[in-house]
Amino acid sequence: MKIIIVGLGKVGASLAIELSGEDNDITVIDDEESVVDDLSSQCDVMGVVGNGASWSTQIEAGIESADLLIAVTGSDELNLLCCLIAKKAGNCHTIARVRNPEYSMELNFIKEELGLAMVINPELAAAGEIAKVLQFPSAIEVNSFAKNKVHLMKFRVPEKSVLDNMRISDLSAKMLGNILICTVERGDELIIPDGNCILKARDLVSVAGGINDANAFFRQVGIVTNQIKSLMIVGGSPIAYYLARMLQASGTKVKLVEKNRKRCEELCELLPKATVVCGDGTDKELLLEEGIARYEGFAALTNIDEENILLSLYARKTGDKKLITKINRIAFDEVIKELDLDTVIHPKNVTAEQILQYVRSMKNSLGSNVETLHKIIGGRAEALEFMIRSRSRVTDVPLQDLKIKKGILVVCIGRNGKVIIPRGSDKILTGDSVIITTQEKGLNDIEDILAK
């Protein structure tokens, strides 16, 4: 695909690096020459220096033959103008990042009236990811496939768990629930496991299955499965507002602490069912007075990464609760991982991931069979969903007879609305959706899982 990306901030640069590695023809536009030069030296992209909303700049970038333009500059209005110019100059698909909360209730109108393929609000998208994780409080990360019928959930094996020292092949005999262990993280080691893999306490494990089967599995191993019913949020950021709005709609009790009085007044009007406390959320005495120990969940959503980290570390000491920590910078990811902060949300990563999913679905319509792709384990592995539209070398053959590449695991088969965790005798049929996990990059077709 020929893709033009306007704006080379963290999201734009991340998209360019990711998509250029997936056999796409990428052109980037930014008004800072040094930024364009730096990215061009990092990956295989063509750079254009200029105003992305300029017709002549877009023509220079090749808009007339482009399949897609993605506008992710720091200005909502500039992003929308870039897309309008692109529609007129090249008649391609367009994606705009629009983050102003004033537009949040109008995103569908903007999308339809301006003919955009996708409009994404980063803060709204991040809040949606947090809300999804709160449905599975023991999960650190949740990815969904097969129209939300299959979930890939990451959790940490507790100390003294029945899973400690258990061989994966013994799971099916000892556990209820039709689930499959997909990945195991042990320190810096990433394992795509087979039946001989032995789980250890403190392992980070990703398990796949339908929601009922996954919950049955978690209950048996002593892991909390009930949805969070009360959440304390520190920070009145747009993400906090969107999250509180979503949780209110599902009946969750929300208390929000924000130190800016004007913002508190705004939030009181916007969130009439929430309790808004005007005070310094970094004051532990205030948090104790407001009952932090009684809440089932705690979300640190201020605009300062260091504050969020310290708040979550303190909240963990006040009782057993679900922790959500918002981090904007990803440079110290490895250090943050060692702090065991439970679920860490990077808004820019969420934005990039959702745009990537749209691009891959577009590519699917142009010939690839990848329906959904999630980067997992910090991008070190992928979980892919393939649609089986016709017979091939993988169909109608028992999985145990297929020569599947080492490090690739067939996780799940979706068939007629049902979820199948496959065994060796199961077969892939035409019309199925098939989910795999792998450390190998660049798989475009289900036959790519086979050894040569």
C-alpha positions in Angstrom: 0.0 0.0 0.0 1.1 3.6 -0.7 0.6 5.6 2.6 1.3 9.2 3.4 1.8 10.2 7.0 1.6 13.9 8.0 3.1 14.9 11.3 6.2 13.2 12.8 5.5 13.3 16.5 5.7 10.1 18.5 2.6 8.7 16.9 3.5 9.6 13.4 7.1 8.3 13.7 5.9 5.1 15.3 3.4 4.5 12.5 6.1 5.2 9.9 8.5 2.8 11.4 5.9 0.1 11.9 4.3 0.3 8.5 7.5 0.6 6.5 8.5 -2.7 7.9 5.3 -4.3 6.6 5.9 -4.0 2.9 4.3 -0.6 2.5 5.4 2.4 0.4 5.6 5.1 3.0 6.0 8.9 2.5 6.2 11.2 5.5 5.5 15.0 5.6 6.7 17.4 8.4 7.6 21.1 8.4 10.8 20.4 10.3 13.6 19.2 8.0 15.7 17.7 10.9 12.8 15.6 12.0 12.2 14.3 8.4 15.9 13.6 8.0 16.2 11.7 11.3 13.3 9.4 10.5 14.4 8.8 6.9 17.7 7.6 8.3 15.9 5.2 10.7 13.7 3.4 8.3 12.8 3.0 4.6 10.6 6.0 4.0 10.6 9.0 1.6 10.6 12.3 3.3 8.9 15.6 2.2 9.5 18.9 4.1 6.5 21.2 4.1 3.0 22.0 5.2 0.9 18.8 5.0 -2.2 20.8 4.3 -0.7 22.3 1.2 -2.0 20.9 -2.1 1.5 21.3 -3.7 3.2 19.5 -0.8 0.7 16.6 -1.0 1.2 16.4 -4.8 5.0 16.2 -4.2 4.4 13.4 -1.7 2.4 11.5 -4.4 -1.1 11.9 -3.1 -2.6 11.2 -6.6 -1.6 7.6 -6.4 -1.8 7.1 -2.6 -4.1 4.6 -1.0 -4.2 6.3 2.4 -3.3 9.6 4.2 -2.9 9.7 7.9 -2.8 13.1 9.6 -1.4 13.1 13.1 0.0 16.6 13.6 -0.5 18.5 16.9 -3.5 20.5 15.5 -6.9 18.9 15.1 -8.0 21.5 12.5 -4.8 21.0 10.5 -5.4 17.3 10.5 -8.9 17.7 9.2 -7.7 20.1 6.5 -5.0 17.7 5.4 -7.7 15.0 4.9 -10.0 17.4 3.0 -7.1 18.4 0.6 -6.2 14.7 0.2 -9.8 13.7 -0.7 -9.8 16.4 -3.4 -6.3 15.9 -4.7 -6.1 12.1 -4.6 -9.5 10.6 -3.6 -7.8 8.3 -1.1 -8.8 7.0 2.3 -8.0 9.4 5.1 -7.5 9.2 8.9 -7.4 12.2 11.2 -6.4 12.5 14.9 -8.8 14.8 16.7 -8.2 15.2 20.4 -10.1 18.4 21.5 -12.8 17.2 24.0 -15.2 19.8 22.5 -15.3 17.6 19.4 -15.6 14.3 21.3 -19.4 14.1 20.9 -19.2 15.1 17.2 -16.6 12.5 15.9 -19.2 10.5 14.0 -20.6 13.7 12.4 -17.1 14.9 11.4 -16.3 11.4 10.0 -19.5 11.2 7.9 -19.7 14.8 6.7 -16.1 15.0 5.7 -15.9 11.6 4.3 -13.1 10.4 6.5 -12.3 6.7 6.9 -11.4 7.1 10.6 -11.3 9.8 13.2 -9.5 8.9 16.4 -9.4 10.8 19.7 -6.3 9.5 21.6 -7.7 10.2 25.1 -11.1 8.6 24.3 -9.3 5.6 22.9 -7.1 5.2 25.9 -10.1 5.5 28.2 -11.8 2.7 26.3 -8.7 0.5 26.8 -8.8 1.2 30.5 -12.5 0.4 30.7 -11.9 -2.9 28.9 -9.1 -3.9 31.3 -11.4 -3.0 34.3 -13.8 -5.7 33.1 -11.0 -8.3 33.8 -9.3 -6.9 36.9 -6.7 -9.6 37.2 -5.6 -9.0 33.6 -2.7 -6.6 33.0 -3.6 -6.4 29.3 -6.6 -7.4 27.1 -6.7 -7.9 23.3 -9.9 -9.0 21.5 -10.4 -11.0 18.4 -13.3 -12.6 16.4 -15.7 -9.7 17.0 -14.9 -9.7 20.8 -15.7 -13.4 21.2 -12.1 -14.3 21.9 -9.9 -12.5 24.4 -6.2 -12.7 24.9 -5.5 -11.8 28.6 -2.2 -11.3 30.3 -1.8 -12.0 34.0 0.9 -12.7 36.5 1.0 -16.1 38.2 0.6 -15.4 41.9 3.0 -16.8 44.6 1.9 -20.2 45.9 -0.6 -20.5 43.0 -1.7 -23.9 41.8 -0.1 -22.9 38.5 3.4 -22.7 40.0 5.5 -25.6 38.7 2.6 -26.9 36.6 3.3 -28.4 33.2 1.0 -26.8 30.5 0.1 -30.3 29.2 -1.4 -31.0 32.6 -3.7 -28.0 32.6 -6.5 -29.5 30.5 -6.7 -32.5 32.9 -6.8 -30.4 36.1 -8.6 -27.3 35.0 -12.1 -26.5 33.8 -12.4 -23.9 31.0 -11.6 -24.2 27.4 -8.5 -22.0 27.3 -4.9 -22.0 26.0 -1.7 -20.6 27.3 -0.2 -18.5 24.5 2.9 -16.8 25.8 5.0 -16.8 28.9 7.3 -14.0 30.0 10.0 -14.9 32.5 12.4 -12.1 33.2 13.7 -11.0 29.8 12.8 -14.4 28.3 9.8 -14.7 26.0 8.4 -18.2 25.4 5.8 -19.4 22.9 5.1 -22.5 24.9 4.5 -26.1 24.0 3.0 -28.7 26.3 6.3 -29.3 28.1 6.6 -25.7 29.3 6.5 -25.5 33.1 4.9 -22.4 34.6 6.5 -20.6 37.5 5.3 -18.1 40.1 5.7 -14.5 38.9 5.6 -15.5 35.2 3.6 -13.2 33.0 1.2 -15.5 31.1 -1.2 -14.7 28.3 -4.2 -16.9 28.1 -6.8 -17.1 25.2 -10.4 -18.1 25.3 -14.0 -17.0 25.4 -15.0 -14.8 28.4 -16.9 -17.5 30.3 -14.1 -20.1 29.8 -11.4 -17.5 30.9 -13.4 -16.6 34.0 -13.9 -20.2 34.9 -10.1 -20.7 34.6 -9.3 -17.7 36.7 -11.6 -18.7 39.5 -10.0 -22.1 39.7 -6.5 -20.7 40.1 -7.7 -18.2 42.8 -7.6 -15.1 40.6 -10.3 -12.3 41.0 -12.7 -12.2 38.0 -15.4 -9.8 39.2 -15.7 -6.5 37.3 -14.5 -3.5 39.3 -17.4 -1.8 41.0 -15.6 1.3 42.5 -12.7 3.3 41.2 -10.7 6.3 42.5 -9.1 8.4 39.9 -6.4 11.0 40.5 -6.1 13.7 37.8 -8.9 15.5 35.9 -7.4 14.9 32.5 -9.5 14.3 29.4 -8.8 10.5 29.8 -10.1 10.7 33.4 -13.3 12.4 32.2 -13.9 9.9 29.4 -13.2 7.0 31.7 -15.5 8.3 34.4 -18.2 8.8 31.8 -17.9 5.2 30.6 -17.9 3.8 34.1 -20.9 5.8 35.2 -22.9 4.3 32.3 -22.1 0.8 33.6 -23.0 1.6 37.2 -19.4 1.8 38.6 -18.9 4.1 41.6 -16.3 6.8 40.6 -14.5 9.3 42.8 -12.2 11.8 41.0 -9.5 13.9 42.7 -8.3 17.1 40.9 -6.5 20.0 42.4 -7.5 22.7 39.8 -10.7 24.3 41.1 -11.9 25.5 37.7 -11.4 22.0 36.3 -13.3 20.5 39.3 -16.3 22.8 38.6 -16.3 21.7 34.9 -16.1 18.0 35.9 -18.9 18.4 38.4 -21.1 19.6 35.6 -20.0 17.0 33.1 -20.1 14.1 35.6 -23.2 14.6 37.9 -23.1 11.0 39.2 -19.4 11.0 40.1 -17.9 12.4 43.3 -15.4 15.1 42.5 -12.9 16.1 45.2 -11.0 19.4 44.8 -7.6 18.7 46.3 -4.0 17.6 45.8 -4.1 13.9 44.8 -0.4 13.5 45.8 -1.4 14.2 49.4 -1.6 10.8 51.0 -3.6 12.1 54.0 -6.2 13.4 51.6 -6.3 10.1 49.8 -6.8 8.2 53.1 -9.5 10.6 54.2 -11.3 10.0 50.8 -11.2 6.3 51.5 -8.6 5.0 49.0 -8.4 1.8 50.9 -12.1 1.0 50.3 -11.9 1.3 46.5 -11.5 -1.8 44.3 -9.5 0.1 41.7 -7.2 3.1 41.5 -6.2 5.0 38.3 -3.3 7.5 38.3 -4.2 9.8 35.3 -2.4 13.1 36.0 -0.3 14.6 33.2 3.0 13.9 35.0 4.4 10.4 34.6 6.5 10.5 37.8 3.4 11.5 39.9 1.4 8.6 38.3 4.1 6.1 39.1 4.4 7.2 42.8 0.6 7.4 43.2 0.2 3.8 42.0 3.0 2.5 44.2 1.4 4.2 47.2 -2.1 2.9 46.2 -0.8 -0.6 46.2 0.2 -0.3 49.8 -3.4 0.7 50.8 -4.9 -2.7 49.9 -5.4 -5.3 47.2 -6.8 -3.3 44.2 -6.6 -3.0 40.5 -4.0 -0.4 39.5 -4.0 1.7 36.3 -1.0 4.0 35.5 -0.9 6.4 32.6 2.6 6.9 31.2 3.2 9.3 28.3 6.9 8.6 27.8 8.0 5.2 26.7 11.8 5.7 27.0 12.0 4.0 30.4 9.7 1.2 29.6 12.1 -1.5 30.9 12.5 0.3 34.3 8.8 0.8 34.7 8.2 -2.9 34.0 10.3 -3.8 37.0 8.1 -1.7 39.3 5.2 -4.1 38.8 2.6 -1.3 38.3 -0.1 -3.7 37.1 -1.7 -2.1 34.0 0.3 0.7 32.3 -1.4 2.7 29.6 0.5 4.6 26.9 -2.1 6.8 25.1 0.2 7.3 22.1 0.6 3.5 21.7 -3.1 3.0 21.9 -3.6 5.6 19.1 -1.0 4.1 16.9 -2.3 0.5 17.5 -5.8 1.4 16.5 -4.6 3.2 13.3 -2.5 0.2 12.5 -5.4 -2.1 12.9 -7.4 0.0 10.4 -4.5 0.0 7.9 -4.1 -3.8 8.2 -7.9 -4.3 7.6 -7.5 -2.1 4.5 -4.6 -4.2 3.3 -6.8 -7.3 4.0 -9.3 -6.0 1.5 -6.5 -5.6 -1.0 -5.3 -9.2 -0.8 -3.9 -10.0 2.6 -5.8 -12.5 4.8 -4.9 -10.8 8.1 -8.1 -9.6 9.8 -6.7 -8.4 13.1 -3.2 -7.9 14.4 -2.1 -7.0 17.9 1.5 -6.3 19.0 1.9 -8.0 22.3 4.7 -8.3 24.9 5.9 -4.8 24.1 6.0 -5.5 20.4 8.2 -8.6 20.8 5.5 -10.9 19.6 2.3 -10.7 17.5 -1.2 -12.1 17.8 -2.8 -12.4 14.4 -6.3 -13.3 13.2 -6.6 -14.8 9.7 -9.8 -15.3 7.7 -9.8 -18.6 5.8 -11.7 -17.6 2.6 -10.7 -20.6 0.5 -9.1 -24.0 0.6 -5.3 -24.1 1.1 -2.5 -26.3 2.4 -3.6 -25.7 6.0 -7.3 -26.6 5.5 -8.9 -30.0 6.2 -5.7 -31.4 7.7 -5.4 -32.3 11.4 -3.2 -29.7 13.1 -0.9 -32.4 14.4 -0.1 -33.3 10.8 0.8 -29.8 9.7 4.5 -28.8 9.7 4.1 -25.5 11.6 7.1 -23.3 12.1 8.7 -23.4 15.5 7.6 -20.5 17.7 4.1 -20.3 16.1 1.1 -21.4 18.1 -2.4 -21.9 16.7 -4.3 -20.4 19.6 -8.0 -20.5 18.6 -10.4 -21.2 15.8 -13.6 -19.2 15.4 -16.4 -21.2 13.6 -20.0 -20.2 13.2 -19.9 -17.9 16.2 -18.3 -20.6 18.5 -14.8 -20.5 20.0 -12.7 -23.7 19.6 -9.4 -24.1 21.5 -7.8 -26.5 19.1 -6.2 -29.9 19.9 -4.0 -31.9 17.6 -7.0 -33.7 15.9 -8.8 -30.4 15.1 -8.8 -29.1 11.5 -9.0 -25.6 10.0 -11.9 -25.3 7.6 -12.9 -22.8 5.0 -14.9 -20.0 6.6 -13.0 -20.2 9.9 -11.1 -17.4 11.6 -7.8 -18.6 13.0 -5.8 -16.8 15.7 -2.1 -17.4 16.1 0.7 -16.1 18.3 4.3 -15.7 17.0 7.6 -14.0 17.3 8.0 -14.0 13.5 7.1 -10.7 11.8 5.6 -10.2 8.4 3.0 -13.0 8.2 0.4 -12.1 5.5 -1.3 -15.4 4.8 -2.3 -18.4 6.9 0.1 -20.6 4.8 3.0 -18.5 6.1 2.8 -20.5 9.4 4.0 -23.6 7.6 7.7 -24.6 7.5 9.2 -24.6 4.0 
